[in-house]
Amino acid sequence: MVVAGLGYAGSAIAAEALARGFAVTGTARDPARASPPSGCAVVGFAEAGRAIAEATHLVVTAAPDEQGDPVLVAHRDAILAAPGLGWIGYLSTTGVYGDRGGGLVDESTPPTPGQPRSVRRFEVEQAWREVARQRGAALDLFRVGGIYGPGRSALDEIRAGTARRVVKPGHAFSRIHRDDIALAVVAAALAPDAVRVLHLVDDEPAPSADVVAEAARLLGTEAPPEIPFEEARARMSPMGLSFWAENRRVANDITKRALGIAWRCPTYREGLRRILAEECATR
């Protein structure tokens, strides 16, 4: 397996794949600065064509830029020529569904991206569909919710004193623990099936204020005061405002049935506890 992008999610995917018996090579812009899991080989992104040409499975975690998907821009020929490549997994975003006014979307819902970055994601999904068709490979399009995990959670924000409990009635976010991304991606790689849309979100879309309150409770500290969204928005960045501009609840039943999995962290409650347990185990 080649993991194109040994970042936050990519490193977890690599570790999960190694544990399930894959030989794994990951790419990094600067291999000298990468921190791969034990047993994972690392190559520079620009020099990854040979590894891709020898791969049976390819995971793409990189976000697109104005030129499109960087993996396709740099390595399309190697992908199309790889004799043993039978499965491709692309990490996209639930943002491709756009604003649904709090409504539910499932894996069969047609995308209606509204944000420019989500439009680019959907365009790249279509590009990967075409590459998979030309290559004759199975393809999984993983539409991923808000990613959290060790070092990137409300626990860290509480400790740093930066957590805010912004309240916008009726608004919820779908999120996923990093370890469950790894679980699902490797499960899909082990059981490929033509072209699938899979949702990497946990079982409970929830207001961000609830997550902050639970993190404070677990740390034994007082939760920050609630702030109405209309008051908080004046201090938000354009990127932050763009997340609050869309409201949807993302279902995952089809995904879990297709992969035969149950989440390690079915909600943010289990996810935050898992992070704390990992911290305690490494002290």
N, C-alpha and C positions, 0 to 999 in steps of 0.2 A: 504494500500500500504506500502510495505517495500522498502526503498531506501538504498541500500547497498553502503554506502560511502557518508557521508554528507560533501563533499568537496565543491569546488567552484560551479560546475554545480549541484551536488546533492542537495545542500541546495536550489537552485532556483527551482529545480524540486519539492522538498518537499513543498515549499511555493505555487507553482502553483497548486499542487494536493490538498492541504488544501483548497485553494480558490474555487476549483471545487467540494468540498464536500467529498473528501477522508479523512478517518482517516489514519494518516501517522506515521510510525515509521522509524527512520533513524539509521544507525549504525555508530559508530566511534571507532577508536582504543582506544581512551581515552575519554569516555563520559564527564569527568569533564572539558575537554578543548574544547568541541564542542560548536558551536554557532548555534543551530537549529532555524528555524523560529518559531514564537509563535504558540503553539498548536501542535508542532511535538514532539513526544516522542523519546527518545534516548536510545539505548542499546549498550553495548560493542560488537564489532564485533565477538569476540570469543563466546559470549553468545547469539548470534542472532538466533540460531536454532529454539527456540520456536516461536519467532515473525514470522520467515519465514514459519514455519509450519502452522500458522494461517492466512497467507496472501492470498489475492485474486489476487494481482498484485505485481510483483517484478521488481525493476529497479536496474541494476548493473552498477556502474560507475567506479569500480576499474580497474586499468591497470593490465595486467598479469605480472608475474615474471617468473623466470626460471622453477618454478613448475607448471605454468599454471595460470588459473584464481583463485584468492584466495577465491572467494565465492564458487566455485565448490569444491576446495580442502577442505574447512572447512565445507561446508553445503550441499553437494550433497544429502545426505540421507534425510535431512529435506525437501529439494526441491521436491524430488521424492515422498515423503510421504504426502506432504501438500494436504489435501483433497479439498480445495477450490481454489487452485492456477490455474487461467485460462489464465494468460498473463504474459509474461516475456519480458522486454526490456533491451537490452544490448548495451551500448555505446561503439562502436568501433571507427575506424578512416578511413578517406579517404585514408590514407597511404597504405591501402591494394591494391590499384590500381597501386602502383609503379609509375615509371616515364613514362609519356605519351608524352614527348616532346612538351608540351603545348596543346595537344589534349583534346577533350571533352570526359568525361565519364558520363554515366547515370546509373540509378539503375539496369539496366540489363547487364552492362559491366562485363565480368569475371575478378575477381581480379588477379593481378600478382605482389604480394608484393616483394619488393627488399630489404628493410632495415630489419635487424634482428627483430627489435621491431614490424614491420608491419607483418612479417611472424608469430610471436607469436600471434598477434591480430587475424589474419585469422584462425589460429589453434584454438583459443578460440571460434571464431564464430562457427566453425564446432562442437566444444564440446557442445555449447549451442543448436545448432540444434538437436543434439542427445538427450540431456536432454529434450527439448521441445517435441520431438517425443515420448520418453518414458513416459513423464508426460501427454501427450495429451493436452498440453497448446499451445496457440498462442504465436508467437515469433516475435518481431521486432528487427532487427539488425540496429541500428542507426550508420551510418558511418558519423562521425563528422569532420568538417573542423577545422581550427584554432579558438580557443575559445578566445573571448575578452569580456570585460564588465567593470563594476565599479571596479576600483583598478587594472585593468589589461588591459590597452589600451595604444595607442600611446599618449594620453593626459598625462598619468602619466610619460611616457618617456620624453616628451617635458619638463614637469615641473622639472623632476629630472636632466635634461641636458644630458641624455643618449641616446636620439633618434638619429638615423642615417638614412639618405636617401640613401640606397644602391640601385643602378640601375643596373639591368640585363635585357637588352632588350628582350622582348618577354616572360618574366617570370611573372607569376601571382599566387597569393595564393587565395584559397577559404577559407572563414572565416564565423563565425556565432556568433551573440551576445548571451550571456548566457541566456537571457530571452526568446529568440526564441528556444533554446534547450528545456527549460521548457515547452513552449507552445506546441511544437511538441510532446514531450514525453507524456504529459498528454492527448493530443488529440488522440494519438495512443492507450493509455491505455483505453480510453473511447469507442473506436471503433475497437476492435481487429479483425484480419482477418488472420488466418492461420500463414504462415511465410512470412514476408516481409523484403526487404532491403529498407531502407529509408535514404535519404541524408539530413543531417542537415548542410546546407551551404546556404548563402544568394544568392541573384540574380545576383551578379556582382563579379566574380573573379577579383582581382585587384592587381597591384604591391604594395609592402609594402611602397615604396617611396611616392606613392600617398596618402596613409593613413596618413603617417607622415606629409605631407604637409597640409592636411586638418585639422589635429589636431592643427598644429601651427596656421593656419588661424582662427580657432574657438577660440583659446586662445589669439588672437591678437598679436602674436609674429612672428618673422622671422623664417622661416623654416631653418633647418640645411642644409648645402651645399650638393649637390649630390656627392656620392662616387661611382665610378665604382666598380662593383662586384669583378673584378680581383684584385683591390687594397684592398678592404675590407676583402677579404677572409683570408688574412694573419693574421688577428686579430680575426677570428671566432673560436669558440670552435668546437670540432668534432660534437657535437649535432647540433649546428647552421649550420655547413656545410652540414649536412645530410638533413636538410630541403630544402636548396637551391639546392641540387643535383637532386631533383625531381620537375617536372613541369607538372601540369595537371589542367584542368578546369572542375569543377564538376557541373553537372546539377541537378536541383531539381524539375522539373515540375511534374514528376510522384509522388513524395512525397507530394507536396502541393495538388495535385488533390485527392490523396488517403485519406488525412487527412482533406480536406476541409478547409485549412487555408491559410492565407496570413501573411507573416512575419511582425512583429512589426518593424523590422529594415531591409528593403529590401536590403540596401547596407551599407557600413561602414559609409556613411555620416549621415544617420538617426541614426545609432548606436552610433556614437560619440556625436551627439546632445542629444540623450536619456541619455547618461551618464552625460553630463553637466546638463541637466534638473534635474536629480535625485540628483546630488550634491547640486544644488541650493535649492531644496525642503527640504533637510535635514540640511541646515545651520541654 
